[in-house]
Amino acid sequence: MKTLAGCTLLIAILVASPLRAAPVTYAFDTVTAVEMSGTHPSVYGLAKDTLANLAVGFVDNTNISYRYVVSRCVPLFVTAMEKPGRYFLYVTVDAAQSNVQLISCRLEIKS
């Protein structure tokens, strides 16, 4: 009886827990615009390899003291935009996060 109750509890927990999406990394060949409006900044440009239009937005519900990732990524966004053709920009976003969805950013020199 205890085993049945334990299995029932485990199934109930698994069904009730939300599925979390994994963070997604977007790769830009070219950055054409950066919008830092309110709590929903966005980066626009062309996707690496396909050159399709790419827009990546993320939530930033923090105050200025806690915007570490966003503050560190802005110079990379600007560098990628100012020097088109020189860098790839990678932006990782986790939509499951409620305060800051931007996880990381990286510039890579095109070879």
C-alpha positions in Angstrom: 0.0 0.0 0.0 2.9 2.4 0.8 4.4 1.8 -2.6 1.2 2.6 -4.4 0.8 5.8 -2.3 4.4 6.8 -3.0 4.0 6.2 -6.8 0.7 8.2 -6.8 2.4 11.1 -5.0 5.4 11.0 -7.4 3.1 11.1 -10.4 1.1 13.9 -8.9 4.3 16.0 -8.4 5.5 15.3 -11.9 2.2 16.2 -13.5 1.8 19.4 -11.4 5.4 20.7 -12.0 5.7 23.0 -15.0 8.0 21.9 -17.8 10.9 24.3 -18.1 12.2 25.2 -21.5 16.0 25.2 -21.9 17.8 28.5 -22.6 18.1 29.3 -26.3 21.2 30.8 -27.9 20.6 33.1 -30.9 23.4 33.8 -33.3 23.6 37.1 -35.2 25.7 37.6 -38.4 24.8 41.3 -38.3 23.2 43.5 -35.7 21.0 46.2 -37.2 19.3 47.7 -34.2 19.2 47.6 -30.4 16.2 48.8 -28.5 16.6 49.3 -24.7 13.0 50.3 -23.9 11.5 49.8 -20.5 11.5 46.2 -19.3 11.6 44.6 -22.7 14.9 45.2 -24.5 15.4 43.8 -28.0 18.2 43.1 -30.4 17.5 43.0 -34.2 19.6 41.8 -37.1 20.4 39.0 -39.5 20.8 35.4 -38.3 24.2 33.7 -38.7 24.4 31.2 -41.7 20.8 31.9 -43.0 20.8 35.8 -43.0 17.1 35.6 -42.1 15.7 38.5 -40.1 16.2 37.9 -36.4 14.6 39.7 -33.4 15.4 38.7 -29.9 13.6 40.3 -27.0 13.9 39.5 -23.3 12.4 40.6 -20.1 14.4 42.8 -17.7 12.3 43.5 -14.6 15.3 44.4 -12.3 16.3 47.7 -11.0 19.6 49.3 -12.1 21.6 47.7 -9.3 20.9 44.2 -10.5 21.3 44.5 -14.3 24.7 42.8 -14.4 24.2 40.7 -17.5 22.3 43.4 -19.4 24.8 46.1 -18.5 27.7 43.9 -19.6 26.0 42.8 -22.9 25.1 46.3 -24.1 28.7 47.2 -25.1 28.8 43.9 -27.1 25.6 44.8 -28.8 26.9 48.2 -29.8 30.3 46.8 -31.0 28.5 44.2 -33.2 26.3 47.0 -34.6 29.2 49.5 -35.2 31.4 46.9 -36.9 29.2 44.9 -39.3 30.9 42.0 -40.9 33.6 41.7 -38.3 31.8 39.8 -35.5 29.2 37.1 -34.8 27.1 38.0 -31.7 25.6 35.2 -29.6 22.7 36.0 -27.2 21.4 33.4 -24.8 17.9 33.9 -23.4 15.9 31.8 -20.9 12.2 32.6 -21.3 11.4 30.7 -18.1 13.1 33.3 -16.0 10.8 36.0 -14.7 13.2 38.8 -13.7 16.1 38.8 -16.2 15.8 36.5 -19.2 19.1 37.5 -20.8 21.6 34.8 -19.6 24.7 35.7 -21.6 26.2 37.2 -24.7 29.4 36.7 -26.6 31.2 38.2 -29.6 33.2 36.0 -31.9 35.6 37.3 -34.6 34.6 36.1 -38.1 37.3 34.2 -39.8 
